[in-house]
């Protein structure tokens, strides 16, 4: 007789131990790969109706280039519009500068002519006052007369690589201001040394020096009687050529100039000349000093005796 299969009991099964962890069980029983696959499918379906990522990037770059080109074009157009105005203003400014410069040059020429006229009248007045020899001597010593004779020619120039110095500059700590640059006080010492050594007439770059002359500085420029000079500075001194040269080079001011040459590269040269010509000073105007008359001089001598 055939054996009957065992009959399974339909009685209630005992609950699973993990029945209370249904969420965790679901995660373990169902792989996440299905969810990823579904999301990928949705993304692919959405991308089928749009633009590829590479194409979108290219279109964005093209739009940026178009915008940049537009900005450059607008800027260039504005520059072309403004260029004629700027050029016109520049030309007007240049023309104005040229006119003012020409006017200043004309005025300076007129001043020089008037100074020469005044100097000539002064020399004529001195000659008319009598005593030709005394008048000539006064004209020479005052600088009112042109002179010529033997003497020395001294050329002083900046160093080849003159640079402005600062607080740490060695010249700044010893009474100087710049390394390798001739200053107004340097020329003052040179001129005073020449006078002391026996010079009878001195000029710098053609400017005749008198008892009223001043050597000053305006920035980096050296002024003689308010006239700017440019290096090299050529100093002409009329006097006993050989003796003047020797006395000056051995004097304190000559040694000072030699120290500038040795320590700071300032270029100097001195030569004895057989014939020098120095022009007269533009004008010598005395506003305060007055000559003493003989009666006033006698009264002064009596008062001091």
VOTORTI-462651 format. One record per residue (C-alpha): residue in three letters; x, y, z; residue number from 1; chain. Coordinates in Angstrom, 3 decimals, decimal comma. Example, Ala and Ser with C-alpha at 12.3 -4.5 7.8 and 13.67 -1.06 7.14 Angstrom:
BEGIN
+--------+----------+----------+----------+------+------+
: vexlum :       px :       py :       pz : doza : ropa :
+--------+----------+----------+----------+------+------+
:    ala :   12,300 :   -4,500 :    7,800 :    1 :    A :
:    ser :   13,670 :   -1,060 :    7,140 :    2 :    A :
+--------+----------+----------+----------+------+------+
//
This chain:
BEGIN
+--------+----------+----------+----------+------+------+
: vexlum :       px :       py :       pz : doza : ropa :
+--------+----------+----------+----------+------+------+
:    unk :    0,000 :    0,000 :    0,000 :    1 :    A :
:    unk :    1,586 :    3,231 :   -0,942 :    2 :    A :
:    unk :    2,870 :    5,474 :    1,789 :    3 :    A :
:    unk :    1,045 :    8,761 :    2,241 :    4 :    A :
:    unk :    3,162 :   11,894 :    2,438 :    5 :    A :
:    unk :    3,354 :   13,367 :    5,817 :    6 :    A :
:    unk :    0,752 :   15,958 :    6,518 :    7 :    A :
:    unk :    2,161 :   19,344 :    7,555 :    8 :    A :
:    unk :    0,583 :   20,853 :   10,550 :    9 :    A :
:    unk :   -1,346 :   23,990 :    9,949 :   10 :    A :
:    unk :   -0,944 :   25,113 :   13,429 :   11 :    A :
:    unk :    0,524 :   28,541 :   14,024 :   12 :    A :
:    unk :    4,287 :   28,679 :   13,633 :   13 :    A :
:    unk :    6,387 :   30,267 :   16,344 :   14 :    A :
:    unk :    7,371 :   33,887 :   15,494 :   15 :    A :
:    unk :   10,836 :   34,560 :   14,050 :   16 :    A :
:    unk :   13,334 :   36,038 :   16,416 :   17 :    A :
:    unk :   13,898 :   39,039 :   14,052 :   18 :    A :
:    unk :   10,234 :   39,745 :   13,467 :   19 :    A :
:    unk :   10,539 :   43,012 :   15,321 :   20 :    A :
:    unk :   13,308 :   44,243 :   12,945 :   21 :    A :
:    unk :   11,227 :   44,298 :    9,772 :   22 :    A :
:    unk :   13,083 :   47,309 :    8,234 :   23 :    A :
:    unk :   16,477 :   45,726 :    8,687 :   24 :    A :
:    unk :   15,155 :   42,448 :    7,442 :   25 :    A :
:    unk :   13,733 :   44,082 :    4,332 :   26 :    A :
:    unk :   17,071 :   45,727 :    3,611 :   27 :    A :
:    unk :   18,900 :   42,438 :    3,996 :   28 :    A :
:    unk :   16,409 :   40,503 :    1,909 :   29 :    A :
:    unk :   16,226 :   42,997 :   -0,926 :   30 :    A :
:    unk :   19,547 :   44,204 :   -2,443 :   31 :    A :
:    unk :   20,113 :   47,944 :   -3,061 :   32 :    A :
:    unk :   21,285 :   47,181 :   -6,580 :   33 :    A :
:    unk :   17,718 :   47,277 :   -7,763 :   34 :    A :
:    unk :   17,290 :   50,843 :   -6,470 :   35 :    A :
:    unk :   20,496 :   51,981 :   -8,105 :   36 :    A :
:    unk :   19,479 :   50,371 :  -11,355 :   37 :    A :
:    unk :   16,120 :   52,107 :  -11,238 :   38 :    A :
:    unk :   17,697 :   55,527 :  -10,537 :   39 :    A :
:    unk :   20,139 :   55,052 :  -13,399 :   40 :    A :
:    unk :   17,323 :   54,163 :  -15,724 :   41 :    A :
:    unk :   15,405 :   57,314 :  -14,766 :   42 :    A :
:    unk :   18,513 :   59,476 :  -15,296 :   43 :    A :
:    unk :   19,146 :   57,947 :  -18,698 :   44 :    A :
:    unk :   15,554 :   58,494 :  -19,699 :   45 :    A :
:    unk :   15,709 :   62,140 :  -18,639 :   46 :    A :
:    unk :   19,013 :   62,672 :  -20,468 :   47 :    A :
:    unk :   17,680 :   61,306 :  -23,694 :   48 :    A :
:    unk :   15,465 :   64,376 :  -24,123 :   49 :    A :
:    unk :   18,164 :   66,993 :  -23,099 :   50 :    A :
:    unk :   21,674 :   68,022 :  -24,170 :   51 :    A :
:    unk :   24,816 :   66,046 :  -23,411 :   52 :    A :
:    unk :   27,028 :   67,459 :  -20,667 :   53 :    A :
:    unk :   29,959 :   68,114 :  -23,039 :   54 :    A :
:    unk :   27,764 :   70,087 :  -25,409 :   55 :    A :
:    unk :   26,381 :   72,179 :  -22,570 :   56 :    A :
:    unk :   29,914 :   73,021 :  -21,430 :   57 :    A :
:    unk :   30,887 :   74,071 :  -24,952 :   58 :    A :
:    unk :   27,826 :   76,269 :  -25,285 :   59 :    A :
:    unk :   28,605 :   77,934 :  -21,929 :   60 :    A :
:    unk :   32,185 :   78,628 :  -23,001 :   61 :    A :
:    unk :   31,005 :   80,058 :  -26,307 :   62 :    A :
:    unk :   28,564 :   82,343 :  -24,507 :   63 :    A :
:    unk :   31,341 :   83,587 :  -22,221 :   64 :    A :
:    unk :   33,618 :   84,316 :  -25,165 :   65 :    A :
:    unk :   30,842 :   86,197 :  -26,937 :   66 :    A :
:    unk :   30,256 :   88,305 :  -23,814 :   67 :    A :
:    unk :   33,973 :   89,067 :  -23,431 :   68 :    A :
:    unk :   34,235 :   90,023 :  -27,092 :   69 :    A :
:    unk :   31,252 :   92,346 :  -26,686 :   70 :    A :
:    unk :   32,873 :   94,096 :  -23,713 :   71 :    A :
:    unk :   36,160 :   94,538 :  -25,596 :   72 :    A :
:    unk :   34,349 :   95,851 :  -28,653 :   73 :    A :
:    unk :   32,382 :   98,381 :  -26,627 :   74 :    A :
:    unk :   35,559 :   99,510 :  -24,836 :   75 :    A :
:    unk :   37,415 :   99,912 :  -28,110 :   76 :    A :
:    unk :   34,550 :  101,905 :  -29,585 :   77 :    A :
:    unk :   34,505 :  104,220 :  -26,591 :   78 :    A :
:    unk :   38,290 :  104,635 :  -26,780 :   79 :    A :
:    unk :   38,041 :  105,541 :  -30,471 :   80 :    A :
:    unk :   35,406 :  108,118 :  -29,657 :   81 :    A :
:    unk :   37,462 :  109,620 :  -26,784 :   82 :    A :
:    unk :   40,846 :  109,465 :  -28,568 :   83 :    A :
:    unk :   40,305 :  112,535 :  -30,796 :   84 :    A :
:    unk :   39,240 :  114,605 :  -27,789 :   85 :    A :
:    unk :   42,280 :  113,581 :  -25,743 :   86 :    A :
:    unk :   44,608 :  114,147 :  -28,693 :   87 :    A :
:    unk :   43,129 :  117,592 :  -29,283 :   88 :    A :
:    unk :   43,533 :  118,558 :  -25,630 :   89 :    A :
:    unk :   47,121 :  117,296 :  -25,676 :   90 :    A :
:    unk :   47,945 :  119,305 :  -28,792 :   91 :    A :
:    unk :   46,402 :  122,428 :  -27,253 :   92 :    A :
:    unk :   48,443 :  121,925 :  -24,099 :   93 :    A :
:    unk :   51,662 :  121,455 :  -26,098 :   94 :    A :
:    unk :   50,920 :  124,597 :  -28,129 :   95 :    A :
:    unk :   50,289 :  126,552 :  -24,944 :   96 :    A :
:    unk :   53,556 :  125,343 :  -23,402 :   97 :    A :
:    unk :   55,443 :  126,290 :  -26,562 :   98 :    A :
:    unk :   53,903 :  129,771 :  -26,563 :   99 :    A :
:    unk :   54,664 :  130,362 :  -22,898 :  100 :    A :
:    unk :   58,208 :  129,056 :  -23,328 :  101 :    A :
:    unk :   58,789 :  131,362 :  -26,272 :  102 :    A :
:    unk :   57,389 :  134,293 :  -24,291 :  103 :    A :
:    unk :   59,652 :  133,468 :  -21,322 :  104 :    A :
:    unk :   62,681 :  133,235 :  -23,611 :  105 :    A :
:    unk :   61,830 :  136,590 :  -25,139 :  106 :    A :
:    unk :   61,465 :  138,188 :  -21,720 :  107 :    A :
:    unk :   64,766 :  136,695 :  -20,588 :  108 :    A :
:    unk :   66,458 :  138,061 :  -23,700 :  109 :    A :
:    unk :   64,981 :  141,492 :  -22,967 :  110 :    A :
:    unk :   66,239 :  141,313 :  -19,386 :  111 :    A :
:    unk :   69,741 :  140,442 :  -20,612 :  112 :    A :
:    unk :   69,697 :  143,364 :  -23,011 :  113 :    A :
:    unk :   68,581 :  145,744 :  -20,266 :  114 :    A :
:    unk :   71,271 :  144,418 :  -17,938 :  115 :    A :
:    unk :   73,921 :  144,961 :  -20,589 :  116 :    A :
:    unk :   72,633 :  148,491 :  -21,131 :  117 :    A :
:    unk :   72,715 :  149,219 :  -17,401 :  118 :    A :
:    unk :   76,241 :  147,822 :  -17,118 :  119 :    A :
:    unk :   77,409 :  149,938 :  -20,053 :  120 :    A :
:    unk :   75,899 :  153,068 :  -18,517 :  121 :    A :
:    unk :   77,532 :  152,274 :  -15,182 :  122 :    A :
:    unk :   80,935 :  151,853 :  -16,803 :  123 :    A :
:    unk :   80,442 :  155,097 :  -18,708 :  124 :    A :
:    unk :   79,480 :  156,894 :  -15,501 :  125 :    A :
:    unk :   82,593 :  155,566 :  -13,782 :  126 :    A :
:    unk :   84,792 :  156,787 :  -16,629 :  127 :    A :
:    unk :   83,177 :  160,222 :  -16,574 :  128 :    A :
:    unk :   83,833 :  160,557 :  -12,855 :  129 :    A :
:    unk :   87,566 :  160,993 :  -13,552 :  130 :    A :
:    unk :   90,639 :  158,970 :  -12,687 :  131 :    A :
:    unk :   90,815 :  156,470 :  -15,527 :  132 :    A :
:    unk :   93,235 :  154,070 :  -13,808 :  133 :    A :
:    unk :   91,254 :  154,047 :  -10,599 :  134 :    A :
:    unk :   88,032 :  153,606 :  -12,547 :  135 :    A :
:    unk :   89,413 :  150,630 :  -14,469 :  136 :    A :
:    unk :   90,595 :  149,022 :  -11,243 :  137 :    A :
:    unk :   87,213 :  149,507 :   -9,634 :  138 :    A :
:    unk :   85,504 :  148,050 :  -12,693 :  139 :    A :
:    unk :   87,754 :  144,980 :  -12,617 :  140 :    A :
:    unk :   87,387 :  144,348 :   -8,898 :  141 :    A :
:    unk :   83,627 :  144,890 :   -8,957 :  142 :    A :
:    unk :   83,127 :  142,685 :  -12,006 :  143 :    A :
:    unk :   81,616 :  145,520 :  -14,003 :  144 :    A :
:    unk :   84,340 :  145,344 :  -16,669 :  145 :    A :
:    unk :   85,378 :  142,556 :  -19,004 :  146 :    A :
:    unk :   88,847 :  141,246 :  -18,186 :  147 :    A :
:    unk :   91,471 :  139,074 :  -19,820 :  148 :    A :
:    unk :   94,828 :  137,648 :  -18,837 :  149 :    A :
:    unk :   96,555 :  134,463 :  -17,703 :  150 :    A :
:    unk :   95,049 :  132,194 :  -15,107 :  151 :    A :
:    unk :   93,748 :  128,695 :  -14,436 :  152 :    A :
:    unk :   90,907 :  126,649 :  -15,811 :  153 :    A :
:    unk :   89,289 :  124,280 :  -13,313 :  154 :    A :
:    unk :   86,639 :  121,800 :  -14,448 :  155 :    A :
:    unk :   84,510 :  120,042 :  -11,809 :  156 :    A :
:    unk :   82,018 :  117,349 :  -12,798 :  157 :    A :
:    unk :   79,783 :  114,772 :  -11,136 :  158 :    A :
:    unk :   80,993 :  111,212 :  -10,791 :  159 :    A :
:    unk :   80,201 :  108,967 :  -13,728 :  160 :    A :
:    unk :   77,625 :  107,053 :  -11,663 :  161 :    A :
:    unk :   76,356 :  109,773 :   -9,348 :  162 :    A :
:    unk :   73,523 :  108,510 :   -7,147 :  163 :    A :
:    unk :   71,440 :  110,225 :   -4,544 :  164 :    A :
:    unk :   72,433 :  109,229 :   -1,016 :  165 :    A :
:    unk :   70,281 :  108,558 :    2,019 :  166 :    A :
:    unk :   70,762 :  108,854 :    5,753 :  167 :    A :
:    unk :   73,372 :  106,105 :    5,671 :  168 :    A :
:    unk :   75,358 :  107,845 :    2,951 :  169 :    A :
:    unk :   78,964 :  108,510 :    4,007 :  170 :    A :
:    unk :   78,734 :  112,031 :    2,636 :  171 :    A :
:    unk :   75,582 :  112,588 :    4,670 :  172 :    A :
:    unk :   77,526 :  111,892 :    7,855 :  173 :    A :
:    unk :   80,423 :  114,185 :    6,952 :  174 :    A :
:    unk :   78,608 :  117,284 :    5,803 :  175 :    A :
:    unk :   77,741 :  116,113 :    2,284 :  176 :    A :
:    unk :   74,347 :  115,190 :    0,870 :  177 :    A :
:    unk :   74,943 :  113,001 :   -2,187 :  178 :    A :
:    unk :   77,502 :  110,478 :   -3,259 :  179 :    A :
:    unk :   79,375 :  111,528 :   -6,372 :  180 :    A :
:    unk :   77,347 :  114,671 :   -7,057 :  181 :    A :
:    unk :   78,763 :  118,171 :   -6,944 :  182 :    A :
:    unk :   76,818 :  120,384 :   -4,585 :  183 :    A :
:    unk :   76,567 :  124,153 :   -4,172 :  184 :    A :
:    unk :   78,749 :  124,118 :   -1,048 :  185 :    A :
:    unk :   81,442 :  122,277 :   -3,003 :  186 :    A :
:    unk :   81,526 :  125,083 :   -5,564 :  187 :    A :
:    unk :   81,491 :  127,676 :   -2,792 :  188 :    A :
:    unk :   84,660 :  126,177 :   -1,351 :  189 :    A :
:    unk :   86,278 :  125,985 :   -4,786 :  190 :    A :
:    unk :   85,580 :  129,656 :   -5,530 :  191 :    A :
:    unk :   86,624 :  130,837 :   -2,071 :  192 :    A :
:    unk :   89,837 :  128,830 :   -2,394 :  193 :    A :
:    unk :   90,623 :  130,491 :   -5,716 :  194 :    A :
:    unk :   89,988 :  133,960 :   -4,305 :  195 :    A :
:    unk :   92,180 :  133,179 :   -1,337 :  196 :    A :
:    unk :   94,930 :  131,834 :   -3,613 :  197 :    A :
:    unk :   95,157 :  135,129 :   -5,495 :  198 :    A :
:    unk :   92,496 :  135,084 :   -8,208 :  199 :    A :
:    unk :   91,583 :  138,560 :   -9,461 :  200 :    A :
:    unk :   88,439 :  137,602 :  -11,388 :  201 :    A :
:    unk :   86,380 :  134,382 :  -11,375 :  202 :    A :
:    unk :   83,533 :  133,009 :  -13,460 :  203 :    A :
:    unk :   81,555 :  129,754 :  -13,446 :  204 :    A :
:    unk :   80,150 :  128,536 :  -16,762 :  205 :    A :
:    unk :   80,455 :  132,068 :  -18,110 :  206 :    A :
:    unk :   78,769 :  133,709 :  -15,096 :  207 :    A :
:    unk :   81,079 :  136,390 :  -13,681 :  208 :    A :
:    unk :   81,251 :  136,434 :   -9,895 :  209 :    A :
:    unk :   81,211 :  139,641 :   -7,899 :  210 :    A :
:    unk :   81,196 :  140,590 :   -4,240 :  211 :    A :
:    unk :   77,399 :  140,285 :   -4,355 :  212 :    A :
:    unk :   77,255 :  136,909 :   -6,109 :  213 :    A :
:    unk :   75,586 :  133,963 :   -4,432 :  214 :    A :
:    unk :   76,049 :  130,256 :   -5,116 :  215 :    A :
:    unk :   72,968 :  128,381 :   -4,017 :  216 :    A :
:    unk :   71,045 :  125,185 :   -4,763 :  217 :    A :
:    unk :   67,497 :  124,584 :   -5,993 :  218 :    A :
:    unk :   66,879 :  120,868 :   -5,793 :  219 :    A :
:    unk :   69,750 :  119,216 :   -7,646 :  220 :    A :
:    unk :   70,617 :  122,352 :   -9,637 :  221 :    A :
:    unk :   73,347 :  124,807 :   -8,698 :  222 :    A :
:    unk :   72,433 :  128,470 :   -9,099 :  223 :    A :
:    unk :   74,858 :  131,361 :   -9,560 :  224 :    A :
:    unk :   73,061 :  134,662 :   -9,088 :  225 :    A :
:    unk :   69,761 :  132,771 :   -9,506 :  226 :    A :
:    unk :   70,831 :  131,348 :  -12,871 :  227 :    A :
:    unk :   70,883 :  127,536 :  -13,067 :  228 :    A :
:    unk :   74,062 :  125,823 :  -14,198 :  229 :    A :
:    unk :   74,535 :  122,323 :  -15,548 :  230 :    A :
:    unk :   77,615 :  120,128 :  -15,112 :  231 :    A :
:    unk :   80,419 :  120,094 :  -15,938 :  232 :    A :
:    unk :   81,201 :  123,284 :  -14,029 :  233 :    A :
:    unk :   84,001 :  125,241 :  -15,716 :  234 :    A :
:    unk :   85,661 :  127,744 :  -13,392 :  235 :    A :
:    unk :   87,916 :  130,373 :  -14,936 :  236 :    A :
:    unk :   90,165 :  132,404 :  -12,639 :  237 :    A :
:    unk :   92,398 :  135,223 :  -13,877 :  238 :    A :
:    unk :   95,677 :  135,613 :  -12,025 :  239 :    A :
:    unk :   99,247 :  134,385 :  -11,880 :  240 :    A :
:    unk :   98,653 :  131,043 :  -13,589 :  241 :    A :
:    unk :  101,422 :  128,893 :  -12,121 :  242 :    A :
:    unk :  101,316 :  130,460 :   -8,683 :  243 :    A :
:    unk :   97,520 :  130,418 :   -8,556 :  244 :    A :
:    unk :   97,354 :  126,735 :   -9,514 :  245 :    A :
:    unk :  100,005 :  125,735 :   -6,979 :  246 :    A :
:    unk :   98,538 :  127,749 :   -4,106 :  247 :    A :
:    unk :   95,030 :  126,480 :   -4,742 :  248 :    A :
:    unk :   95,963 :  122,798 :   -4,953 :  249 :    A :
:    unk :   97,920 :  123,065 :   -1,684 :  250 :    A :
:    unk :   95,226 :  125,015 :    0,119 :  251 :    A :
:    unk :   92,579 :  123,511 :    2,390 :  252 :    A :
:    unk :   89,941 :  123,980 :   -0,304 :  253 :    A :
:    unk :   92,153 :  122,377 :   -2,939 :  254 :    A :
:    unk :   92,735 :  119,379 :   -0,657 :  255 :    A :
:    unk :   88,978 :  119,263 :   -0,047 :  256 :    A :
:    unk :   88,373 :  119,002 :   -3,801 :  257 :    A :
:    unk :   91,036 :  116,301 :   -4,057 :  258 :    A :
:    unk :   89,280 :  114,342 :   -1,284 :  259 :    A :
:    unk :   86,026 :  114,496 :   -3,246 :  260 :    A :
:    unk :   87,826 :  113,063 :   -6,238 :  261 :    A :
:    unk :   89,524 :  110,268 :   -4,303 :  262 :    A :
:    unk :   86,613 :  109,217 :   -2,087 :  263 :    A :
:    unk :   83,517 :  109,862 :   -4,203 :  264 :    A :
:    unk :   84,657 :  109,790 :   -7,821 :  265 :    A :
:    unk :   83,978 :  113,466 :   -8,555 :  266 :    A :
:    unk :   85,935 :  114,337 :  -11,684 :  267 :    A :
:    unk :   88,238 :  117,350 :  -11,609 :  268 :    A :
:    unk :   90,945 :  118,794 :  -13,817 :  269 :    A :
:    unk :   93,018 :  121,957 :  -13,513 :  270 :    A :
:    unk :   95,218 :  123,554 :  -16,130 :  271 :    A :
:    unk :   97,248 :  126,720 :  -16,445 :  272 :    A :
:    unk :   96,049 :  128,982 :  -19,277 :  273 :    A :
:    unk :   98,016 :  131,733 :  -20,956 :  274 :    A :
:    unk :   94,989 :  133,826 :  -21,931 :  275 :    A :
:    unk :   91,493 :  133,837 :  -20,451 :  276 :    A :
:    unk :   88,591 :  136,171 :  -21,168 :  277 :    A :
:    unk :   85,899 :  136,777 :  -18,605 :  278 :    A :
:    unk :   82,760 :  138,719 :  -19,488 :  279 :    A :
:    unk :   81,493 :  141,474 :  -17,252 :  280 :    A :
:    unk :   78,836 :  140,753 :  -14,692 :  281 :    A :
:    unk :   75,295 :  141,458 :  -15,965 :  282 :    A :
:    unk :   74,832 :  144,296 :  -13,515 :  283 :    A :
:    unk :   76,118 :  145,344 :  -10,140 :  284 :    A :
:    unk :   73,471 :  147,312 :   -8,292 :  285 :    A :
:    unk :   74,321 :  148,806 :   -4,890 :  286 :    A :
:    unk :   71,216 :  149,856 :   -2,975 :  287 :    A :
:    unk :   72,498 :  150,464 :    0,532 :  288 :    A :
:    unk :   76,222 :  151,234 :    0,631 :  289 :    A :
:    unk :   77,329 :  154,828 :    0,006 :  290 :    A :
:    unk :   80,849 :  156,233 :   -0,439 :  291 :    A :
:    unk :   82,280 :  158,251 :    2,408 :  292 :    A :
:    unk :   83,075 :  161,850 :    1,540 :  293 :    A :
:    unk :   86,395 :  163,402 :    2,567 :  294 :    A :
:    unk :   84,779 :  165,653 :    5,195 :  295 :    A :
:    unk :   82,884 :  162,722 :    6,704 :  296 :    A :
:    unk :   86,056 :  160,655 :    6,722 :  297 :    A :
:    unk :   88,012 :  163,408 :    8,498 :  298 :    A :
:    unk :   85,249 :  163,764 :   11,075 :  299 :    A :
:    unk :   85,302 :  160,010 :   11,651 :  300 :    A :
:    unk :   89,082 :  160,035 :   12,105 :  301 :    A :
:    unk :   88,885 :  162,913 :   14,606 :  302 :    A :
:    unk :   86,180 :  161,108 :   16,553 :  303 :    A :
:    unk :   88,248 :  157,950 :   16,876 :  304 :    A :
:    unk :   91,493 :  159,737 :   17,795 :  305 :    A :
+--------+----------+----------+----------+------+------+
//
